[in-house]
Amino acid sequence: MTAARRPWTLQRRLIVTVVAITSLIMVLVGVATSAILGTVLEEGLTNRLSATTARIVSLARPLIVGGLSAEEILRQHPQQPGLLLAVVTPPESPTAAVTEADGTVTALTGDQIRELASGLRADGPLVVTLDDVGTFRVVGEAAGPSIVVVGLSRDEVAATIGRMLVTIGLLTAGGLLVLGTATAWVIRAGLAPLRAVADTAEDVSRLPLSQGEVSIAERVPADQADPRTEVGRVGSALNTLLDHVDSSLAARQQNEERMRRFVADASHELRTPLASIRGYSELSLRALEREEGPGARDTTETSLERIQAQSLHMTRLVEDLLLLARLDEGQELVYGAVDLTRLAVDGVTDARAAHPDHTWQLAVGDDPVVVAGDAARLSQVIANLLANAGTHTPAGTTVTVSVERDGTDAVLRVHDDGPGVDPSIADELFERFARADRSRARKTGGTGLGLSIARAIANAHGGTLSVRSEPGDTVFELRLPAKPSDPAQPADPAQPADPAHSADPA
C-alpha cells in the first residue's frame, strides 16, 4: 500500500502558484520579444540584401561577360564577410563562392551548388542552408544572359536572437529567484498571524476541559490579532471566542460548586429533622414496650408532636425548594393588579407582631403604587425581607419600609440601622441556603432560602432585588415594572388589568 501524499501547505501552494504564473508570463514575453526581434532583423537583412544585390549585379555584369567565375569576381572585388555569389551562364556550369569571416573567398563544391539550386527551387522564403557553410537569405536577378544569385549570411541574425534568448533566460531565472524569495518572505510574514492562531488553537485543544476547574490563559498575541486585517480578524475572533469559553467554563465551575453546596446544605437541613423523627419514633416504640398507662401515653404524645413539628419543617423546606424550581421554569405566578403599598402596610403590621422588640416605620404616599404581579408571591417577598431584618438585627433596630414610584418602576425599600452585612458574604447573600451568621445573630432555624426565594420571585416578575449594606445602613431594594395609577388602564394592550381576566399562570 502506498502512503497518502502529504498535502501542501498554504504557503507552498501560494509560492508555487505565484512563481509558476510569473514564469509563464516571462517565458511568453521572452518568446514574443524574440519573435518580434527576429522579424525586425530579418526585414533588415532583406533590405540589405536588396541593396547588396543591386550593387553586385551592376558590378559583376561586365565581369560575367568576360567569362569570370563567381570566385574570381569576389577576389577581384572583395565584399563584406558572409556574402554568397553564384553565377549561372548556360551552357557553362554554374559557379559559386562565399566570402568568409576573415575576408577569404572560398569556392563552393558541386554538392553545395546543387544544394543551393535545390533551395532556390523550393517553395517558401528564399533561405538556403549549405553544409559546412551556413544559412543564407538569397535572391536571384538576371544579368544579361546569366543569372546572378546573391545571398547574405543569417548567422548574425541567429547570433543576435540567441544572445537575446540567453539574456532573457538569465533575467527570467534571476527574477524568479528574487520573486520566489520575496514572495516566500511576504507570505510567511502575512501568514504569521494565522500560524499564531493555529498554535493557540493547538495549545487549547490539549487542555483538559471536561471537568474540574479550568482556566484558558492561551490567547493569540495582540500584535497578531489586528482586526484591521483579514487574518488578524481571525485571531481577534478566536480571542473573543476563548474569552467566552473561559467565562462559560468559570460559570460551569461555579454552578458545580453551587450545586455541591446546595446538595450538602439540603442534606444537612433534611438530616436533622429526619434524625429527630427517627429518634422520637424509637423513643415512642420503646415507651410502649416498657410501660403501660399514662406515662407511656404522655411519652408517645410528646414524640408524635415532635415528629409532626419536624415533618412540618421538612415540608416547608421541600415546598421552598419546589417553589424555587418552578420559579426558575417561569411557573407559579398568577398575575393581577397589585397595590404594593397595601402589601407593605400588611407586612409591617405582621412584622410588628412577630418582632415587637424592633421599631417599625412606614414611608408611603397617599396614592397607591400598582404593579402587575402575583399578590401572594409579592407578599411573600415583603414578608421574607421583613423577617430577615427582624431576625438578623439586634433588638432596638429601626426598620423602615418605603414604597414609591421611580419613573416606570415601582420601588420598595427595606432599610435598617443594624450592624450590616459582612462584605465577605455579600455576594452570596441571595444564594440558596445562604447564612449570614458572621454578621447577624441567627435566632431561628431558618432554611436559608428566604432571600433566594425573594429574588427568584422578583426576577420572575421582570424586576430586581438588590442589597446595599454598610454598618448602620442596610437597604434591600425591590424594583418592579409599575402599572398606571388607575388599575383599569392596562400597562400592555395585550394584557388586561382586571384581575378577573388576568389570572392565567405566567
C-alpha positions as CSV (number, residue, x, y, z in Angstrom):
1,M,0.0,0.0,0.0
2,T,1.3,3.4,-0.9
3,A,1.2,6.2,1.7
4,A,-1.0,9.2,1.1
5,R,0.9,12.1,-0.3
6,R,1.4,14.8,2.3
7,P,-0.7,17.8,1.4
8,W,1.0,21.0,0.5
9,T,0.8,23.9,3.0
10,L,-0.9,27.1,2.0
11,Q,2.4,28.9,1.9
12,R,3.9,26.4,-0.5
13,R,0.8,26.5,-2.7
14,L,0.9,30.3,-2.9
15,I,4.6,30.4,-3.6
16,V,4.4,27.8,-6.4
17,T,1.3,29.4,-7.9
18,V,2.9,32.9,-8.0
19,V,6.2,31.6,-9.3
20,A,4.6,29.4,-12.0
21,I,2.3,32.1,-13.3
22,T,5.1,34.6,-13.3
23,S,7.4,32.1,-15.1
24,L,4.8,31.5,-17.7
25,I,4.3,35.2,-18.3
26,M,8.0,35.9,-18.5
27,V,8.5,33.0,-21.0
28,L,5.7,34.2,-23.1
29,V,7.2,37.7,-23.0
30,G,10.6,36.4,-24.0
31,V,9.2,34.3,-26.9
32,A,7.2,37.2,-28.1
33,T,10.2,39.6,-27.8
34,S,12.5,37.2,-29.6
35,A,9.9,36.7,-32.4
36,I,9.5,40.4,-32.9
37,L,13.2,41.0,-32.8
38,G,13.8,38.2,-35.3
39,T,11.2,39.7,-37.7
40,V,12.9,43.1,-37.4
41,L,16.3,41.6,-38.1
42,E,15.1,39.5,-41.0
43,E,13.5,42.6,-42.5
44,G,16.8,44.5,-42.1
45,L,18.7,41.6,-43.6
46,T,16.2,41.6,-46.6
47,N,16.7,45.3,-47.1
48,R,20.5,45.0,-47.0
49,L,20.3,42.0,-49.4
50,S,18.3,44.1,-51.9
51,A,20.8,46.9,-51.8
52,T,23.8,44.5,-52.0
53,T,22.2,42.6,-54.9
54,A,21.8,45.7,-57.0
55,R,25.3,46.8,-56.3
56,I,26.8,43.3,-57.0
57,V,24.8,42.8,-60.3
58,S,25.9,46.2,-61.6
59,L,29.5,45.4,-60.7
60,A,29.5,41.8,-61.9
61,R,27.7,42.2,-65.3
62,P,30.8,43.1,-67.3
63,L,32.9,40.6,-65.5
64,I,30.4,37.8,-66.2
65,V,30.6,38.8,-69.9
66,G,34.3,38.4,-69.7
67,G,33.8,34.7,-68.5
68,L,34.9,35.2,-64.9
69,S,33.6,32.8,-62.3
70,A,31.9,33.8,-59.1
71,E,35.1,33.1,-57.1
72,E,37.2,35.3,-59.5
73,I,34.6,38.1,-59.3
74,L,34.8,38.1,-55.5
75,R,38.6,38.0,-55.5
76,Q,38.8,41.0,-57.8
77,H,36.2,42.9,-55.8
78,P,36.4,42.0,-52.2
79,Q,33.0,42.2,-50.4
80,Q,31.6,42.0,-46.9
81,P,32.1,38.8,-45.0
82,G,29.2,36.4,-45.3
83,L,28.4,37.3,-48.9
84,L,27.3,34.4,-51.2
85,L,27.6,34.9,-55.0
86,A,26.5,32.3,-57.6
87,V,26.7,32.8,-61.4
88,V,24.8,30.7,-63.9
89,T,25.7,31.2,-67.6
90,P,24.3,28.4,-69.8
91,P,25.6,26.2,-71.2
92,E,28.5,26.5,-68.8
93,S,28.4,25.0,-65.4
94,P,27.3,27.3,-62.5
95,T,30.0,28.7,-60.2
96,A,29.5,29.9,-56.7
97,A,31.7,31.3,-53.9
98,V,31.4,32.8,-50.4
99,T,33.3,35.4,-48.6
100,E,34.5,34.0,-45.2
101,A,34.5,36.0,-41.9
102,D,38.3,36.6,-42.3
103,G,37.8,38.0,-45.8
104,T,39.0,35.0,-47.8
105,V,36.9,33.7,-50.7
106,T,36.0,30.0,-50.9
107,A,34.5,28.4,-53.9
108,L,31.6,26.1,-53.4
109,T,31.8,22.5,-54.3
110,G,29.4,20.8,-56.8
111,D,27.3,19.3,-54.0
112,Q,27.0,22.7,-52.3
113,I,26.0,24.3,-55.6
114,R,23.3,21.6,-56.1
115,E,22.0,22.3,-52.5
116,L,21.9,26.0,-53.4
117,A,20.0,25.2,-56.6
118,S,17.6,22.9,-54.8
119,G,16.9,25.6,-52.2
120,L,16.2,28.1,-54.9
121,R,13.6,25.8,-56.5
122,A,11.8,25.1,-53.1
123,D,8.7,26.9,-52.1
124,G,8.7,29.4,-49.2
125,P,11.2,32.0,-48.1
126,L,14.4,32.2,-50.2
127,V,16.6,30.8,-47.4
128,V,19.0,28.1,-48.1
129,T,21.3,26.1,-45.8
130,L,24.6,24.8,-47.1
131,D,26.6,22.1,-45.3
132,D,29.8,23.4,-43.7
133,V,29.0,26.9,-44.9
134,G,25.9,28.2,-43.2
135,T,22.4,29.6,-43.8
136,F,21.8,32.4,-46.3
137,R,18.9,34.6,-47.4
138,V,19.3,34.7,-51.2
139,V,17.8,36.4,-54.1
140,G,18.4,35.9,-57.9
141,E,18.5,38.5,-60.6
142,A,19.2,38.4,-64.3
143,A,22.4,39.9,-65.7
144,G,22.2,39.7,-69.4
145,P,22.2,36.0,-70.4
146,S,23.4,35.0,-67.0
147,I,21.6,34.7,-63.7
148,V,23.3,36.1,-60.6
149,V,22.3,34.8,-57.2
150,V,23.3,36.9,-54.2
151,G,23.0,35.8,-50.6
152,L,23.7,37.2,-47.1
153,S,24.5,35.0,-44.1
154,R,21.9,34.7,-41.4
155,D,24.5,33.9,-38.7
156,E,24.4,37.4,-37.3
157,V,20.6,37.3,-37.0
158,A,20.7,33.9,-35.4
159,A,23.5,35.0,-33.0
160,T,21.6,38.2,-32.0
161,I,18.4,36.2,-31.3
162,G,20.4,33.6,-29.4
163,R,22.0,36.3,-27.2
164,M,18.6,37.8,-26.7
165,L,17.2,34.4,-25.6
166,V,20.1,33.8,-23.3
167,T,19.7,37.2,-21.7
168,I,16.0,36.8,-21.3
169,G,16.6,33.3,-19.8
170,L,19.2,34.6,-17.3
171,L,17.0,37.6,-16.3
172,T,14.0,35.3,-16.0
173,A,15.9,32.8,-13.8
174,G,17.3,35.6,-11.6
175,G,13.9,37.4,-11.5
176,L,12.1,34.2,-10.5
177,L,14.7,33.5,-7.8
178,V,14.2,37.0,-6.4
179,L,10.4,36.7,-6.8
180,G,10.3,33.4,-5.0
181,T,12.4,34.7,-2.2
182,A,10.4,37.9,-1.8
183,T,7.1,36.0,-2.2
184,A,8.1,33.5,0.4
185,W,9.1,36.2,2.9
186,V,5.9,38.3,2.2
187,I,3.6,35.2,2.5
188,R,5.4,33.9,5.6
189,A,5.0,37.3,7.2
190,G,1.4,37.6,6.1
191,L,0.5,34.2,7.4
192,A,2.3,34.7,10.8
193,P,-1.0,35.7,12.5
194,L,-2.6,32.5,11.1
195,R,0.2,30.4,12.5
196,A,-0.3,32.1,15.8
197,V,-4.0,31.3,15.6
198,A,-3.2,27.6,14.8
199,D,-0.6,27.4,17.6
200,T,-3.1,28.9,20.1
201,A,-5.8,26.5,19.0
202,E,-3.5,23.5,19.3
203,D,-2.5,24.6,22.8
204,V,-6.1,25.0,23.8
205,S,-7.0,21.6,22.3
206,R,-4.5,19.9,24.6
207,L,-6.2,21.4,27.7
208,P,-8.5,19.1,29.8
209,L,-11.8,21.0,29.6
210,S,-14.2,18.2,30.5
211,Q,-14.1,18.5,34.3
212,G,-12.6,20.4,37.2
213,E,-11.6,24.0,37.4
214,V,-10.3,25.1,34.1
215,S,-8.9,28.4,33.0
216,I,-7.9,29.1,29.4
217,A,-4.9,31.5,29.5
218,E,-3.8,31.0,25.9
219,R,-4.5,33.8,23.6
220,V,-3.4,35.0,20.2
221,P,-0.7,37.7,20.7
222,A,-2.2,41.2,20.4
223,D,0.2,42.1,17.5
224,Q,-1.1,39.1,15.6
225,A,-4.8,39.8,16.1
226,D,-5.2,43.2,14.4
227,P,-8.8,43.4,13.4
228,R,-7.9,45.7,10.5
229,T,-6.5,42.7,8.5
230,E,-8.3,39.6,7.3
231,V,-6.1,37.1,9.1
232,G,-5.9,39.4,12.2
233,R,-9.7,39.3,12.3
234,V,-9.5,35.5,12.7
235,G,-7.1,35.9,15.6
236,S,-9.3,38.6,17.2
237,A,-12.4,36.4,16.7
238,L,-10.5,33.4,18.3
239,N,-9.5,35.5,21.3
240,T,-13.2,36.6,21.7
241,L,-14.3,33.0,21.4
242,L,-11.7,31.9,24.0
243,D,-12.9,34.7,26.4
244,H,-16.5,33.4,26.0
245,V,-15.4,29.8,26.6
246,D,-13.3,30.8,29.6
247,S,-16.2,32.6,31.2
248,S,-18.5,29.7,30.4
249,L,-16.1,27.3,32.0
250,A,-15.9,29.5,35.0
251,A,-19.6,29.7,35.2
252,R,-19.9,26.0,34.9
253,Q,-17.4,25.5,37.7
254,Q,-19.3,28.0,39.9
255,N,-22.6,26.2,39.1
256,E,-21.0,22.8,40.0
257,E,-19.7,24.2,43.3
258,R,-23.0,25.9,43.9
259,M,-24.8,22.6,43.2
260,R,-22.4,20.7,45.6
261,R,-23.0,23.3,48.3
262,F,-26.8,23.1,47.6
263,V,-26.8,19.3,47.9
264,A,-24.7,19.5,51.1
265,D,-26.9,22.2,52.6
266,A,-30.1,20.4,51.6
267,S,-28.8,17.2,53.0
268,H,-27.8,18.9,56.2
269,E,-31.2,20.6,56.5
270,L,-33.0,17.3,56.0
271,R,-30.7,15.2,58.2
272,T,-31.6,17.0,61.4
273,P,-35.4,16.6,61.2
274,L,-35.0,13.0,59.9
275,A,-32.8,12.2,62.8
276,S,-35.3,13.7,65.1
277,I,-38.2,11.8,63.6
278,R,-36.2,8.6,63.8
279,G,-35.2,9.2,67.4
280,Y,-38.7,10.1,68.6
281,S,-40.1,7.1,66.7
282,E,-37.7,4.8,68.5
283,L,-38.5,6.5,71.8
284,S,-42.2,6.0,71.3
285,L,-41.7,2.3,70.5
286,R,-39.5,1.7,73.5
287,A,-42.0,3.5,75.8
288,L,-44.8,1.3,74.5
289,E,-42.7,-1.8,75.1
290,R,-41.6,-0.9,78.6
291,E,-44.5,1.0,80.1
292,E,-48.2,0.9,80.1
293,G,-50.6,3.5,81.3
294,P,-50.5,7.4,81.4
295,G,-46.7,7.6,81.4
296,A,-46.3,5.7,78.1
297,R,-49.2,7.8,76.6
298,D,-47.5,11.1,77.6
299,T,-44.2,10.0,76.1
300,T,-45.9,8.9,72.9
301,E,-47.8,12.1,72.6
302,T,-44.7,14.2,73.1
303,S,-42.8,12.1,70.5
304,L,-45.6,12.4,68.0
305,E,-45.7,16.2,68.5
306,R,-42.0,16.5,67.8
307,I,-42.3,14.2,64.8
308,Q,-45.1,16.4,63.5
309,A,-43.0,19.5,64.0
310,Q,-40.0,18.1,62.2
311,S,-42.3,16.8,59.4
312,L,-43.7,20.3,59.0
313,H,-40.1,21.7,58.9
314,M,-39.2,19.3,56.2
315,T,-42.4,20.1,54.3
316,R,-41.6,23.8,54.3
317,L,-38.1,23.1,53.1
318,V,-39.3,20.8,50.3
319,E,-42.0,23.3,49.3
320,D,-39.5,26.1,49.2
321,L,-37.2,24.1,47.0
322,L,-40.1,23.2,44.8
323,L,-41.2,26.8,44.6
324,L,-37.6,27.8,43.5
325,A,-37.6,25.2,40.8
326,R,-41.0,26.3,39.5
327,L,-40.0,29.9,39.5
328,D,-36.8,29.1,37.6
329,E,-39.1,27.5,35.0
330,G,-41.4,30.5,34.8
331,Q,-44.3,28.9,36.7
332,E,-46.2,29.5,39.9
333,L,-47.3,33.1,39.1
334,V,-50.9,34.3,38.8
335,Y,-50.9,37.9,37.6
336,G,-53.2,40.7,38.6
337,A,-53.2,44.4,39.6
338,V,-51.4,44.5,43.0
339,D,-51.2,47.6,45.3
340,L,-47.6,47.4,46.5
341,T,-48.4,50.0,49.2
342,R,-51.1,47.8,50.7
343,L,-48.8,44.8,50.8
344,A,-46.1,46.9,52.6
345,V,-48.7,48.0,55.2
346,D,-49.8,44.5,55.8
347,G,-46.2,43.2,56.0
348,V,-45.2,45.8,58.6
349,T,-48.3,45.0,60.7
350,D,-47.3,41.3,60.8
351,A,-43.7,42.2,61.5
352,R,-44.6,44.3,64.5
353,A,-46.4,41.4,66.0
354,A,-43.6,38.9,65.2
355,H,-40.7,41.2,66.4
356,P,-42.1,43.7,69.0
357,D,-38.5,44.5,70.2
358,H,-37.8,46.3,66.8
359,T,-39.0,49.8,65.7
360,W,-41.0,49.5,62.5
361,Q,-41.7,52.5,60.4
362,L,-43.7,53.1,57.1
363,A,-42.9,55.7,54.5
364,V,-45.5,55.5,51.8
365,G,-47.5,58.1,49.8
366,D,-51.2,58.7,49.6
367,D,-51.5,57.3,46.1
368,P,-51.4,53.6,45.6
369,V,-48.4,52.1,43.7
370,V,-49.8,49.4,41.4
371,V,-47.8,46.7,39.7
372,A,-48.8,43.8,37.5
373,G,-47.9,40.7,39.5
374,D,-48.9,37.8,41.8
375,A,-50.1,39.3,45.1
376,A,-49.4,36.2,47.1
377,R,-45.8,35.9,45.9
378,L,-45.1,39.6,46.3
379,S,-46.4,39.5,49.8
380,Q,-44.1,36.6,50.4
381,V,-41.1,38.7,49.2
382,I,-42.0,41.5,51.6
383,A,-42.6,39.1,54.4
384,N,-39.2,37.4,53.8
385,L,-37.4,40.8,53.7
386,L,-39.0,42.0,56.9
387,A,-38.4,38.6,58.6
388,N,-34.7,38.8,57.5
389,A,-34.5,42.3,59.0
390,G,-36.2,41.3,62.3
391,T,-34.3,38.1,62.7
392,H,-30.7,39.2,61.9
393,T,-30.6,42.5,63.6
394,P,-30.4,43.2,67.4
395,A,-33.3,44.4,69.5
396,G,-34.0,48.1,69.2
397,T,-33.1,48.3,65.5
398,T,-35.2,50.6,63.4
399,V,-36.6,49.1,60.2
400,T,-38.2,51.5,57.7
401,V,-40.3,50.3,54.8
402,S,-40.8,52.7,51.9
403,V,-42.8,52.4,48.6
404,E,-42.5,54.9,45.8
405,R,-42.7,55.2,42.0
406,D,-39.4,55.8,40.2
407,G,-40.1,56.6,36.6
408,T,-41.7,53.5,35.1
409,D,-40.7,51.3,38.1
410,A,-42.2,50.7,41.5
411,V,-39.6,50.6,44.2
412,L,-40.0,49.1,47.7
413,R,-37.1,49.5,50.1
414,V,-36.4,47.9,53.5
415,H,-33.9,49.9,55.5
416,D,-32.4,49.1,58.9
417,D,-29.7,50.7,61.0
418,G,-28.3,47.4,62.2
419,P,-24.7,46.1,62.0
420,G,-25.0,45.4,58.3
421,V,-23.9,42.5,56.1
422,D,-20.4,41.2,56.2
423,P,-18.8,42.1,52.9
424,S,-17.3,38.7,52.6
425,I,-20.7,37.1,52.2
426,A,-22.5,39.9,50.4
427,D,-22.1,38.3,47.0
428,E,-23.6,35.0,48.3
429,L,-26.5,36.6,50.2
430,F,-29.1,35.6,47.7
431,E,-27.7,32.1,47.1
432,R,-29.7,29.1,48.3
433,F,-29.0,28.1,51.9
434,A,-27.0,31.3,52.4
435,R,-26.3,32.1,56.0
436,A,-25.3,35.5,57.5
437,D,-24.2,34.1,60.8
438,R,-21.0,36.0,60.9
439,S,-22.6,39.4,60.7
440,R,-26.1,39.0,62.2
441,A,-27.2,36.8,65.1
442,R,-29.2,33.9,63.9
443,K,-32.1,33.3,66.3
444,T,-34.2,30.8,64.3
445,G,-33.7,27.6,62.5
446,G,-34.5,29.0,59.1
447,T,-33.6,27.1,55.9
448,G,-31.6,29.9,54.4
449,L,-33.9,30.0,51.3
450,G,-35.8,33.2,52.2
451,L,-33.7,35.7,50.2
452,S,-33.2,33.3,47.4
453,I,-36.9,32.8,47.0
454,A,-37.5,36.6,47.2
455,R,-35.0,37.3,44.4
456,A,-36.4,34.4,42.3
457,I,-39.9,35.9,42.6
458,A,-38.6,39.4,41.8
459,N,-36.9,38.0,38.7
460,A,-40.0,36.1,37.6
461,H,-41.9,39.5,37.7
462,G,-39.3,41.1,35.4
463,G,-37.8,43.0,38.4
464,T,-34.7,43.0,40.5
465,L,-33.9,42.5,44.2
466,S,-30.6,44.0,45.4
467,V,-28.8,45.0,48.6
468,R,-26.6,47.8,49.7
469,S,-25.1,47.5,53.1
470,E,-22.6,49.1,55.5
471,P,-22.7,49.4,59.3
472,G,-25.8,51.3,60.3
473,D,-27.2,51.5,56.8
474,T,-28.5,48.4,55.1
475,V,-31.1,48.7,52.3
476,F,-32.8,45.9,50.4
477,E,-34.4,47.3,47.2
478,L,-37.2,45.6,45.3
479,R,-37.7,47.2,41.9
480,L,-40.7,46.1,39.7
481,P,-42.2,47.4,36.5
482,A,-45.1,49.7,37.5
483,K,-48.6,50.0,36.1
484,P,-50.6,53.2,35.7
485,S,-52.2,54.7,38.8
486,D,-55.6,53.6,37.5
487,P,-55.6,49.7,37.5
488,A,-58.3,49.9,34.8
489,Q,-55.8,51.2,32.4
490,P,-53.7,48.2,31.2
491,A,-49.9,48.6,31.1
492,D,-49.8,46.4,28.0
493,P,-52.7,46.5,25.5
494,A,-52.4,42.7,25.2
495,Q,-52.5,42.3,29.0
496,P,-55.9,43.3,30.6
497,A,-55.6,44.9,34.0
498,D,-58.7,43.3,35.5
499,P,-57.6,40.6,37.9
500,A,-60.6,38.6,37.0
501,H,-59.4,38.5,33.4
502,S,-55.6,38.1,34.2
503,A,-55.5,35.1,36.4
504,D,-53.8,32.9,33.9
505,P,-50.4,31.5,35.0
506,A,-47.4,33.3,33.6
